[in-house]
Amino acid sequence: MANRLEIQDLWASHEGKMILKGVNLVLPLGEVHALMGPNGAGKSTLGKVIAGDPNYQVEKGRILLDGEDITDLPPEERAKRGLFIAFQYPVEIPGVQVANFLRLALKERTGEEPPIHEFYQRLKEAIELLDWDEEVLSRYLNEGFSGGEKKKNEVLQLLVLKPRYAILDETDSGLDIDALKAVARAVNALRGPEFAALLITHYQRLLNYIEPDRVHVMMDGRIVRSGGPELAKELEKRGYDWLRAEVSGA
Amino acid sequence: MPEELKHIADDYRWDFKDEVEPELALKGLTPETVKKISEAKGEPAWMTEFRLKALEIFYKLPWPSWGPDLSELKEKLDEFYYYVKPPTGGPAKSWDEVPEEIKKTYERLGIPEAEQKVLAGVGAQYDSEVVYHSVKEELERLGVIFVSIEEGLKEHEELFRRYFAKLVPPTDNKFAALNSAVWSGGSFVYVPPGVEVEVPLQAYFRVNTAGFGQFERTLIIVDEGAKVHYIEGCTAPLYTTEALHTGVIEIFVHKNAHSRYTTIQNWPTNMYNLVTQRARVEEGGYQMWLDGNLGSKVTMKYPSSILRGRGARSEVLSIAFAKTGQHLDTGAKLIHLAPDTSGRIVSKSISKGEGRSSYRGLVKVSPRADRAKANVECDALLIHPESKTDTYPYMEIENETAQIGHEATVSRLADDQLFYLETRGIPEDEAAALIVRGFLEPVTKELPLEFAVELNRLIELEMEGSVG
């Protein structure tokens, strides 16, 4: 089906250990979903597998992007089809300036050199939205960035590259309240019929600023429950144990 | 010559077309060869004697007991041509003889055809000759001498003799002795006091006949308060059938003078590239060496600065890119002889495939060099598991007030870096090239723009299909 990111019975392993054990998930274009769950549930793994991390082996199942099976495509092909992931731990690339990197990425995604004026305008708007300083554009990619700056830089890329489907892997963790608000502002600015996001998070905190359309809970490599925004609030209040008990009891 | 060696010699012979015979081609390393070189150039007697003496020294000096394997070179020494005088009025080789692969690389680098021919050693005239002519007039007006080393000796003998071989005498090392015996080609540069030369002097422009000096000798004198930037070589692969290059470069940086020497070599991968580069820097003077090594089979090159006057400074920035079959042993030397001298070495090496790059450097601080400062940073990037790198940092510090810093890193082209860039839409090859370019950035940002652009293109070509 077009206009959605769909995960069908996805099984994936890392170094021989099965981590995803039959994930089913549908993220329609125009919606923002939250993916929650305790540590080690496989949330980050799901993000990386969707993005095409070669360190993970897909054992079974499919990933469909707008109806196209992308399970075996290299990461850059997925990106060109409109997928983006904001990493939990972005790597440092010394000597590569943020602005140059973004221009190259944009060129690769669209197949043409972005007009310089338009490109700069896009950067400027993104930086303002994040309440950041243009100085970041001439810095080397993530090199010497604080944890919070790295997260903001992921969101900067999100704003500039304008993907159709974005996965944000714990972008909220390690951020102070101002940075958190800036990130939320950015995601809310992108919201619309041509954008979908999957927010991987531990806490309700981010969801106070970005209201999700759906909330999914992952445990032991599977989605064990889906619901509306109230599910996140309930988890915030009661933790995961009650849900774990319910799931294993069922 | 023994029959079994014949094919080897043939491999390395300068491959002339049948109809264009060289006027003179001297093979084998003998006093006879040396005498004939000197005679062919019409040199004064003192130079002939200097050459013959150097040859004796060459025989006596031991081969280096360290560094890359030179045993093959040792065997072949007598098989090389030590002097070839191209026929007057025509290029020695033809474009048709240049291998397709090299031509293709030129095309992909976007080098204009006229320039391609010069690089391949088959062009008779560089097209920018006309452009250069106006530069030359300006230089003459300023009193700057920029001529071939041969012309330097002929036209400015007194000045020449005052400096020649004073910094790198034949006794310095075996290859300096070899060069002293058979030198041919190179530049002679003199910048008068207080003159700042704005345009970089490019050896490239000066070469108006085919071929790059195989035993080039360059002498640069920057007088008090003067300033000059000399550029040698190019990033594009050179085509030559010769397999030995030993150069000697001497630079005299006088009081408060400012000198920069940029060289990039991309010799064919059968080449032994053994070069001695040295500068002597007087009070308040500054020398920058910017050294890029891409080609050759073996390179041994350690640009050195002798900081002789108070407050003299030097920076040595270098890049080495070793691929399978290459061993690039490069580095730098800083010799602090006076107080308040300072130096910086930044060495960036990349090893790809089974390539091997080594950093070999020396920082020496003499007892008189109070408050000397030196900082050494050498970083190695390994592209493949079988790629090799090693570091030999020597320090001889004889003054307690010296401040010396040393930092060395070895990193591997990391999967997580590649993955990160790929998720942004950048294909694997290009992601690898981007990481390599970023790694070299601290040095490439100091390069003249056209060099930097060419180098980046070259890295992209090199990284194609090299990962995954």
Interface residues (C-beta under 8 A of the other chain):
Chain A: A51 G52 D53 P54 N55 P74 P75 E76 R78 A79 K80 L83 F84 I85 F87 P90 V91 I93 P94 G95 V96 F101 L104 A105 E108 R109 Y140 L141 Q157 L161
Chain B: A414 D415 D416 Q417 F419 Y420 L421 E422 T423 R424 G425 I426 P427 E428 E430 A431 L434 I435 R437 G438 F439 L440 E441 P442
